Amino acid sequence: MRILLVEDEKDLAYIIKQGLEEEGYVVDVAHDGEEGLYMAETFPLDAIVLDIMLPLMDGLTVLSTLRKKGIMTPVILLTARDALLDKIKGLDTGADDYLTKPFVFEELLARIRSLLRRKTTVKEAIIRIADLEIDTASHEVKRGGKPINLSAREYALLEYLAYEKGKVVSRTDIVEHIYHEEADMDSNVVDVYINYLRNKIDKDFSHKLIHTVRGAGYILKDEE
């Protein structure tokens, strides 16, 4: 899943980016409001973590501009401890959540997971598809009760398919949501990782969950 972090404190931005990437997220970073607005309008994002106090354009203006343009990407605002009016204004402007600085990183992760569930049909931390279980908090995956070990990239792909369960996702969709913008859009890397997943998720089971839709992409679904 792809997240935009808009934070002008570069050391903090680096720490957050590193932590999110260790959790399997693709993270784009902007250090001022104008750059953040451009990236939010340009990239296909799953969530935005947006500081309010930013140079060039403050976070509330960025948020307001996005909502006026009909861009409804979920937004978590980062606010100062005593900025009650900013929190109220942010929620009224269209923020989905807010987090007060300083914060515990695990709380940011939990709020991001909650936002991602909110924008899909998935409402629980554990996604179940037939006998497949994906714990989006611990990244543990089981099928038929048996643990399945996945690499970070394999897990990111499976989680994206699971959040979009029952929907066909194209190779371009997958690249845009689990790779950075510099990824080779014409490469066969998606097909390679789909095959890796099939070998781990479907190979030993008669009921297959990962399906190819010819000319369109892939779908994770319960039905054959």
ABEGO torsion letter per residue (X at the ends): XBBBBBBABAAAAAAAAAAAAAAGBBBBBBABAAAAAAAAAABBBABBBBBABBBGBBAAAAAAAAAAAGBABBBBBBBBAABAAAAAAAAAAGBABBBBOBBBAAAAAAAAAAAAAAABABABABBBBEABBBBAAAGBBBBGGBBBBBBAAAAAAAAAAAAABGBBBBAAAAAAAABBAABBAABAAAAAAAAAAAAAAAAABABBABBBBBGAEBBBBABX
